[in-house]
Each structure stands twice: as structure tokens, then as C-alpha cells.
Amino acid sequence: MNRTTLSLIAGATALAAVTGFAAVTSPDTSAPDTTATAAELPVERTSLTCPTPSVSDLAETTYTSFTPVTKGTGSEGKAELRPAVTESTDGEDAKDGKDGKTGKASGKGDKDGKGEKEAKAFLTAKEPGKPLAEDVSGSDSPALVGTADGKFAPGWTVQQTTEVAAGTGRGLLGAACTAPDTDFWFPGASTAADRTDYVHLVNPDDSAAVVDIELYGRDGALETTTGEGITVAPHSDDPVLLSTLTTEKLDNVTVHVSVRSGRVGASVQALDDKLGGDWLGASVDPAGSLVIPGIPKDATAVRLIAFAPGDADADLKVRLASPTGQITPAGNETLHLKAGMTGAVDLGDVMRGEPGSLVLTPTGRSVPVVAAVRVVRGKGAGQETAFIPATRPVGTRATVVDNRAKGTTLSLTAPFGAAEVKVTASAGSEGGTPATKSFTIKAGTTQQVEAPVPSGLKGTYALTVESVSGGEVHGARTITDAQDGVSAFTVQTLPDDRGTVAVPKADQDLSVLQQ
């Protein structure tokens, strides 16, 4: 038997082991082709990264972990978040996991047998269907990296919410911890004098990652000094101050993070001297049509920032999906984006007391774009800022955590066709019984729904939105927490959690072994 035949047999055996099913058959040309039929099975492993929450000594941060109950996962598994640092085996902690400015992990092995070991778990989930929360204080809280497997993997969601009482970026800052990837777009960042914006790069792996950061302003690419070939050490968070990459001071900048080797979790922390701050999540991948859901009804200023990353200009229709249907913002019916240049338009107090979502569609030829909005609430010294990126639809299922008995609102929009969804409130982190409601969202509208709340709620809870029928639905959750006259708030979107994966059916066909 030659080497090729042995390789083919090994490949067929491995495929049978992966799919869990193998039928030894001879070719039957009369039988229907079923090899393309795919089953939706729960994912078996999920990774997340959470950036360093704050450099303020006044920061109070809550991490909330939750996995919705998913059929077909079995009874085993775990979900843990650990500090993105190493710990030396002689008991000495490598406090920030870095050696000077290089980002290299400290505590390396030596002749005495001393070396590094994984940091102790900060948070370990107890059971699917019930959120678990942990609190930290001050500026010493590290970035976190985590994995979930088995029954905890499908739909694993972690939120970090930080309250900062005073100073630059004061207010409520919220972020859904992100899966590591190799490409991110952030329209809405800034290098202006009154902004302090950091790109946080969290490397969850055992090897270094090499990252490029590109900045684009109103006239195109900005000349950067140190944005190429940034090395992010294993198990570390490297916050890069945008204003150190360029001498240009611009209000509206698009940040592109691309990874040459390895992978990172990336997010932008945008801090304003007067308007508070929040986390800016990555926009959905460039697409011809985009939806930015859940703009609060009491927004006093809304700014749309968009970018066309390709070689072609983009012309977009701008529509506001309100509770009664889609309307055109007066004077801003369309947006023209020159290729490679960041465009921005101030929509003012376009909401006028009603919740809404922005729907961007091409006026003619479809050109991929990315987009986000900056939302301001309050007046004078009480103003606060949040960011909402364009996002994927809810899809099969999406979850958002750290919801409170008071101050939580859920907005759902069906931009292109009517849809029905089911919303489930989990048990509370400290007690409570789950509750479920169903909603029908009319085509072209945004509805601020009265989301269910667990009966007997203690602590915080998760909201899981599932598509039942009809067109695609996009969603966002707003948390509001008044702080000494400041309209503190944060908004998180609800993209599909990708908790299942299509696994094709496969049959063995031994005819491929015939010579």
C-alpha cells in the first residue's frame, strides 16, 4: 500500500471521528446528495478579552459573566476569567505582566526552577442561566482574558461596567468583552486636545502578537510615527494613546487595527475632558448597508461618523427608524464619503423625545463602509457621552448582561421587515426567577420595549433576545445611572452570539481510495 493511500485512509478516519458518524457505502448516483446538509451544533470553546477598565483611582468596576442555557451541550464545562498577567512560581506577582515598556512578561524560569504560572482565576462561572458578578476598585485592576468550554461556551457573554466619579472621562463606561480577532474598525475616535483616546490591545495567547494601527481623518490617512509593528506581549494589555501616534489634532478619526501575526482583542477607550467618556466598540465588518440601533430618546446631540475603507467613494441614504416608521433627518438626507477619508455629520437633537436607530443604505452602487455614532445626553456640566457602533443583527440569539431593576432600557429595530422576537430575563445574580416576553416589531420601526424583569430580583440579570420569525432585528441596551447631576449612561449592542456552528454531514466514500 503506497503512502498516498495511507494518507487518504487516515483522512477518512479522522473525518469520521470529527463528525461522529460514518457510513461505509459504495457510490450511488441515484441517491440524493446529502453531504452539504449541515446541523447547527453548540460551539465547544469561546475566548474573550476585557481591557484594563480605568486608570482612575475613583473607578468602581463590575464584571458580569453569563451563559444562556443551550440544548445539546452536555453537563461538563467551565468558564473562567483570569488577569492578563503572569505569576512567578516563587510567589511574587508580576503586577502588570510587563518588564518596563517592552510588554514582556516577567518572572522567567531560571536555574533555581523558578518560572511563571498562570494567574489565579478572578471569576469562575457557577452554572449556565444565572449571571455571576465580581467587583473591583481603583486603578490597579488588570485586563482579563478568559475561556469557556462545554456547556458554558455557547453564547458566553461578559460585561465590564465602570463608574468614575470625577475627572477626565467621568461617568459610566461599559463594554462587552470581545473575542480576539485580527481586524477591527473604530470610526468615532479622536486625537483632539480635549480627548484622551486609547486603543487597548489585549493578547490572550502564549506568543506575542504584532499589530499595525492606521488612523484616517477628513483628508485621508494620517502620518503616524509608531503605529506599525507594535509588539503585544503574551497575556498582556497594551494601551496605545492615539495622540502619540500623530501630531494632527482631529475631532473625528477612524482607527484601523490589523494584526500581522497572532490575534488580539481590541477596543477604544474615549475620554473627554467635559463630556465624560465611554468605550467605543468595533463597527461591524465593512458592508454596503449598516444599522446603528438604540439611540436614546433624550439624546441632546448625535454625531454620525463613517468611513469607506476601499478605493471607491460611497453615497448613503440616512434614515432614522422611529417608533412610527423611517424618517429622513432634515438637511441630512444623504452622506457622501470619499474613499479613505472619515466623514462626520452632526444630527443635533434629532431624536426629539423618541428612541430611534440609524439605517444607512446605498443610494446607488453598494460600497462597503463602517460607521458609529457619538451620543450626548444632558446639558451643561451634566453632559455625558456614549458610543454606538454599527452592529450585526440579533440573528438566532444575542445576550446583554449587567441589567438593573431600574435604569435599563432595551431598544429593538426591524429595519427592513416586520419581525417577532422572544426576550428572556435570566435569574438574578443574587436571586430571582426568569421571565419571558414576546414582541412584534413593525417594519422600519424602533421600539423601546418593556423588557421582562425576573420576579423577586436580587442583583443584576441578563437579557437574551431570540429571533422567532420575520426580518432581521438589531438591538441595543442602555444603562442609566444619575451621578451628582450627571446623565451617566452607557449603550451596548446585541449582535448574534454565534453560539452555534454549522457542521456538515459527511459520509465515507471509499471509492476515493481506488487506484
C-alpha positions in Angstrom: 0.0 0.0 0.0 1.6 3.3 -1.0 1.9 6.5 1.1 -0.9 8.3 -0.7 -3.4 5.5 0.0 -2.4 5.5 3.7 -2.9 9.3 3.9 -6.4 9.0 2.4 -7.4 6.3 4.8 -6.1 8.4 7.7 -8.1 11.4 6.4 -11.3 9.4 6.1 -10.8 8.0 9.6 -10.2 11.5 11.1 -13.3 12.9 9.4 -15.4 10.1 10.8 -14.1 10.8 14.3 -14.9 14.6 14.0 -18.4 14.2 12.7 -19.3 11.3 15.0 -20.9 9.5 12.1 -19.5 7.4 9.2 -21.3 5.1 6.8 -19.3 2.8 4.6 -21.1 2.8 1.3 -20.4 2.4 -2.4 -21.2 5.3 -4.7 -24.9 5.5 -5.5 -25.6 8.1 -8.2 -29.4 7.7 -7.8 -29.3 8.8 -4.1 -29.7 12.5 -3.3 -26.5 14.4 -2.3 -26.8 15.0 1.5 -23.1 15.9 2.1 -24.0 19.6 2.1 -26.7 19.3 4.8 -25.4 21.0 7.9 -26.5 20.6 11.5 -26.4 23.5 13.9 -24.4 22.4 16.9 -23.3 24.3 20.0 -19.7 25.7 19.9 -17.4 23.9 22.3 -15.0 26.7 23.2 -15.2 30.5 23.4 -12.5 33.1 24.2 -13.0 36.7 25.5 -10.7 39.6 26.4 -11.6 42.5 28.7 -9.3 45.6 28.6 -7.9 47.4 31.6 -11.0 49.2 32.9 -9.6 52.5 34.1 -6.5 54.4 35.3 -8.6 56.5 37.8 -8.3 55.8 41.5 -12.0 56.6 41.8 -13.1 53.8 39.4 -15.5 51.2 40.6 -15.8 48.3 38.1 -18.3 45.4 38.0 -17.6 42.3 35.8 -20.6 40.2 35.0 -20.4 36.7 33.3 -23.3 34.8 31.9 -24.0 31.9 29.6 -27.6 31.2 28.3 -28.8 27.6 28.7 -28.3 25.9 25.4 -29.6 22.5 24.3 -27.2 19.8 23.3 -24.2 21.0 25.3 -23.8 18.1 27.8 -23.2 18.5 31.5 -19.5 19.4 31.6 -17.5 22.6 31.1 -16.2 25.7 32.8 -15.8 29.4 32.2 -13.1 31.5 33.8 -11.6 35.0 33.6 -8.0 35.5 34.7 -5.8 38.6 34.9 -3.8 39.1 31.7 -0.6 38.8 33.8 1.8 36.0 34.9 2.7 35.0 38.4 6.2 33.9 39.3 6.4 30.4 41.0 8.3 31.9 44.0 5.0 33.6 45.0 5.9 37.1 43.7 3.3 38.6 41.4 4.2 40.2 38.1 1.8 43.1 38.8 1.3 44.2 35.3 2.8 41.3 33.4 5.4 43.6 31.8 9.1 44.3 32.1 9.5 48.0 31.6 7.9 49.3 28.4 8.5 46.3 26.3 5.4 44.4 27.4 7.5 41.3 28.1 6.2 39.0 30.8 8.4 38.9 33.9 9.3 36.1 36.2 11.1 33.9 33.6 12.4 30.5 34.6 15.9 30.3 36.0 18.4 27.7 37.3 16.5 27.6 40.6 13.5 26.2 38.9 11.6 29.5 39.3 9.3 30.5 36.5 5.8 31.6 35.5 2.5 30.1 36.2 -1.0 31.1 35.1 -2.6 33.8 37.3 -5.3 32.8 39.6 -8.9 32.9 38.3 -10.6 36.2 39.0 -14.1 34.9 38.2 -15.3 31.3 37.7 -18.9 30.8 36.5 -21.1 28.5 38.6 -23.9 27.5 36.2 -25.5 28.5 32.9 -28.6 30.6 33.1 -27.5 32.6 36.1 -25.2 35.6 36.0 -22.2 35.9 38.3 -20.8 39.3 39.2 -17.5 40.5 40.8 -16.5 44.0 41.8 -13.1 45.7 41.8 -12.0 49.2 42.8 -9.3 51.7 41.8 -6.8 51.9 39.0 -4.8 48.6 39.7 -7.4 46.3 38.0 -5.7 44.4 35.2 -7.0 43.4 31.8 -8.7 40.0 31.9 -8.6 37.1 29.5 -11.0 34.1 29.6 -12.1 30.9 28.1 -15.3 28.9 28.3 -15.8 25.4 27.2 -18.5 22.7 27.2 -21.9 23.9 28.5 -20.5 27.4 29.2 -19.2 28.1 25.8 -22.3 28.8 23.6 -23.2 32.5 24.0 -20.8 33.2 26.8 -21.1 37.0 27.5 -19.0 39.2 29.8 -19.7 42.9 30.5 -17.4 45.3 32.4 -19.1 48.4 33.7 -17.1 51.1 35.4 -18.3 54.2 37.3 -15.8 57.1 37.5 -17.0 59.8 39.9 -14.8 62.7 38.6 -12.0 63.7 36.3 -11.5 63.2 32.6 -13.9 60.6 31.3 -16.1 60.7 34.4 -19.4 58.9 34.2 -20.5 55.4 33.3 -18.3 53.3 31.0 -19.5 50.0 29.7 -18.0 47.4 27.3 -18.9 43.9 26.3 -15.7 41.9 26.5 -14.6 40.9 22.9 -13.4 37.8 21.2 -9.8 38.0 19.9 -9.5 38.6 16.2 -7.2 40.1 13.5 -9.1 43.1 12.1 -11.0 45.9 13.8 -12.5 49.3 12.6 -13.3 52.1 15.0 -15.0 55.2 13.5 -15.6 57.8 16.1 -12.2 58.1 17.9 -10.4 61.4 18.3 -6.9 63.0 18.7 -8.3 66.4 19.7 -6.9 68.3 22.6 -9.9 67.7 24.8 -10.0 63.9 24.2 -7.8 61.2 25.6 -8.3 58.1 23.5 -6.5 54.8 23.9 -6.6 51.7 21.7 -6.4 48.7 24.1 -4.8 45.7 22.6 -5.2 42.5 24.7 -3.2 39.5 23.7 -4.7 36.3 25.3 -2.2 33.8 23.8 1.2 32.4 24.8 3.0 34.0 21.9 3.5 37.7 21.1 1.2 39.4 18.6 2.3 42.1 16.0 -0.2 44.8 15.3 -0.5 47.8 13.0 -2.6 50.8 13.8 -3.7 53.1 11.0 -5.5 56.4 11.5 -7.8 58.2 9.0 -9.1 61.7 9.2 -11.1 64.0 7.0 -8.3 64.2 4.4 -7.3 60.6 4.4 -4.6 58.6 6.1 -2.7 60.3 8.9 1.0 60.1 9.1 1.9 58.1 12.2 5.2 57.7 13.9 4.9 54.4 15.9 1.8 52.8 14.6 3.4 50.0 12.7 4.7 46.7 14.0 3.6 47.1 17.6 4.5 44.0 19.6 2.0 43.0 22.2 3.4 40.6 24.7 1.7 37.3 25.6 -1.1 37.7 28.2 -0.9 41.5 28.3 -2.9 44.6 27.6 -1.1 47.3 25.7 -3.0 50.7 25.8 -1.8 52.9 22.9 -2.6 56.6 23.3 -3.8 57.8 19.9 -2.4 61.3 20.3 1.1 59.9 20.5 0.8 58.3 17.0 0.3 61.6 15.1 0.8 65.3 15.5 -2.6 66.1 13.9 -5.5 67.1 16.3 -8.8 66.0 14.8 -12.2 65.5 16.3 -13.2 62.6 14.0 -10.8 59.8 13.4 -11.3 56.2 12.1 -8.9 53.7 13.7 -8.0 50.5 11.9 -6.3 47.8 13.9 -4.8 44.9 11.8 -2.8 42.0 13.2 0.2 40.7 11.3 0.7 37.7 13.5 -1.2 36.3 16.4 -4.6 37.8 17.5 -5.8 40.4 19.9 -8.9 41.8 21.5 -9.2 45.5 20.6 -11.4 48.3 21.9 -11.1 52.1 22.2 -11.5 54.0 25.4 -12.6 57.5 24.6 -12.3 60.0 27.4 -13.4 63.7 27.1 -12.4 66.5 29.5 -16.0 67.9 29.7 -18.3 65.3 28.1 -17.4 62.2 30.1 -16.5 59.1 28.2 -17.2 55.5 27.3 -15.8 52.5 25.4 -16.1 52.6 21.6 -16.6 49.1 20.3 -15.6 47.9 16.8 -18.0 48.5 14.0 -19.4 45.5 12.1 -17.2 44.5 9.2 -17.4 46.9 6.2 -20.8 46.5 4.4 -23.0 48.3 1.9 -25.9 48.7 4.4 -25.5 49.4 8.1 -27.8 49.7 11.2 -26.9 51.6 14.3 -29.5 50.7 16.9 -30.8 52.1 20.2 -30.1 55.8 20.2 -31.7 57.1 23.5 -34.8 59.2 23.2 -33.4 62.0 25.3 -30.1 62.4 23.3 -29.3 66.1 23.1 -26.6 65.6 20.4 -26.0 62.8 17.9 -23.0 62.7 15.6 -22.6 60.1 12.8 -19.1 59.1 11.9 -18.5 56.9 8.8 -15.6 55.7 6.7 -15.2 53.9 3.3 -12.1 51.7 3.5 -11.9 50.7 -0.1 -10.9 52.6 -3.3 -14.4 53.8 -4.2 -16.5 56.7 -2.8 -19.7 55.8 -1.0 -23.1 57.6 -1.2 -25.5 56.6 1.6 -29.1 57.3 2.4 -29.5 58.3 6.0 -32.8 57.2 7.6 -34.0 57.3 11.2 -36.1 54.4 12.2 -38.5 55.9 14.8 -41.4 54.2 16.7 -43.7 55.1 13.8 -41.5 54.4 10.8 -38.5 55.6 8.9 -38.0 59.4 8.5 -35.2 61.5 6.9 -33.2 63.8 9.2 -33.9 67.3 7.9 -30.9 68.5 5.9 -29.1 65.2 6.2 -30.8 63.0 3.7 -27.6 61.6 2.3 -24.0 61.3 3.2 -21.1 61.3 0.7 -17.9 59.5 1.8 -14.7 59.9 -0.1 -12.7 56.8 -0.3 -10.2 56.5 2.5 -11.5 59.6 4.3 -13.5 59.9 7.5 -16.8 61.7 7.2 -19.0 63.1 10.0 -22.3 64.9 10.3 -23.9 66.4 13.4 -27.6 65.5 13.6 -28.2 67.6 16.7 -31.2 66.7 18.8 -32.7 64.6 16.0 -34.4 62.2 18.5 -37.0 64.7 19.7 -38.1 62.6 22.6 -38.4 59.3 20.7 -36.0 56.4 20.6 -34.6 55.5 17.2 -31.9 53.8 15.1 -29.9 55.0 12.1 -30.3 53.0 8.9 -27.6 53.6 6.2 -28.2 52.2 2.7 -26.6 52.9 -0.6 -28.1 55.5 -2.9 -26.9 53.5 -5.9 -23.9 51.2 -6.2 -23.2 49.4 -2.9 -19.8 50.3 -1.4 -18.6 48.8 1.9 -18.4 51.2 4.8 -18.1 51.2 8.6 -19.9 53.6 11.0 -20.7 54.6 14.6 -22.5 57.4 16.4 -21.5 59.5 19.4 -24.4 60.3 21.6 -24.5 63.1 24.2 -27.1 63.3 27.0 -27.7 66.1 29.5 -26.9 69.8 29.4 -24.0 72.0 30.6 -21.8 70.5 33.2 -24.1 67.4 33.4 -23.4 66.1 29.9 -22.2 62.6 29.3 -21.2 60.6 26.2 -21.6 57.1 24.8 -20.8 55.5 21.5 -22.9 53.0 19.4 -21.2 51.2 16.5 -23.0 49.7 13.6 -23.7 46.1 14.5 -24.7 42.6 13.3 -28.4 41.6 13.6 -29.5 39.7 16.7 -29.7 36.6 14.4 -30.5 33.4 16.2 -29.7 34.8 19.7 -28.0 37.7 21.5 -27.4 38.4 25.1 -26.5 41.5 27.2 -25.7 41.4 30.9 -25.5 43.7 33.9 -29.1 44.9 33.6 -30.5 46.6 36.7 -34.0 46.8 38.2 -34.0 50.5 37.4 -32.2 52.4 34.7 -32.2 49.6 32.0 -33.9 50.2 28.6 -34.0 47.8 25.6 -34.4 49.0 22.1 -35.2 46.8 19.1 -35.4 47.8 15.4 -36.6 45.8 12.4 -35.1 48.0 9.6 -36.3 46.1 6.5 -39.2 43.8 7.5 -41.5 43.1 10.4 -40.2 40.6 13.0 -41.2 38.7 16.1 -38.7 38.2 18.9 -38.6 36.5 22.3 -36.9 38.3 25.2 -35.9 36.3 28.3 -34.7 37.8 31.6 -32.5 35.4 33.4 -32.4 34.7 37.1 -30.8 37.5 39.1 -27.2 37.2 40.2 -28.3 37.1 43.8 -31.8 35.6 43.4 -34.9 35.8 41.2 -37.0 33.8 38.8 -36.6 34.1 35.0 -39.3 35.7 32.9 -40.1 35.8 29.2 -42.0 38.1 26.9 -42.6 38.2 23.1 -42.7 41.3 20.9 -43.6 42.1 17.3 -41.5 44.9 15.8 -43.1 46.6 12.8 -41.1 47.0 9.6 -38.9 50.2 9.6 -39.5 51.0 13.3 -37.6 51.1 16.5 -39.4 50.1 19.7 -38.2 50.7 23.2 -39.8 47.6 24.6 -40.8 46.9 28.2 -38.3 44.1 28.8 -39.2 41.4 31.3 -37.6 41.6 34.8 -37.1 38.5 37.0 -39.6 38.2 39.7 -38.0 38.6 43.1 -34.9 40.1 41.5 -31.8 40.5 43.6 -28.7 41.7 42.0 -28.4 42.1 38.2 -29.7 40.0 35.4 -29.1 39.1 31.7 -31.5 39.8 28.8 -31.4 37.3 25.9 -33.1 38.2 22.6 -34.1 35.4 20.2 -35.4 35.8 16.7 -38.7 33.9 16.2 -39.8 34.9 12.7 -39.8 37.7 10.1 -36.9 40.0 9.1 -33.7 40.8 10.8 -33.7 42.6 14.1 -31.0 44.8 15.6 -30.9 45.7 19.3 -29.2 47.8 22.0 -29.4 48.1 25.7 -28.9 51.4 27.7 -27.9 51.6 31.3 -28.6 55.0 33.0 -27.3 55.9 36.4 -27.6 59.5 37.6 -24.4 60.7 39.4 -24.4 64.1 41.1 -26.4 65.7 38.3 -24.6 64.0 35.5 -26.6 62.0 33.0 -24.3 59.0 33.3 -25.1 56.2 30.8 -23.6 53.6 28.5 -25.0 51.7 25.5 -24.2 48.1 24.3 -25.4 46.5 21.1 -26.8 42.9 20.8 -25.0 41.1 17.9 -25.6 37.4 17.3 -23.7 35.5 19.9 -22.6 32.8 17.3 -23.2 30.2 19.9 -23.8 27.5 17.3 -21.9 26.4 14.3 -23.0 24.6 11.1 -21.4 21.2 11.0 -21.9 19.4 7.6 -23.0 15.9 7.4 -20.3 13.6 6.0 -20.3 10.1 4.6 -17.3 7.9 3.9 -16.8 7.2 0.2 -14.1 4.5 -0.2 -14.1 5.0 -4.0 -11.6 7.8 -3.4 -9.1 5.1 -2.4 -9.3 3.2 -5.6 -6.3 3.5 -7.9 
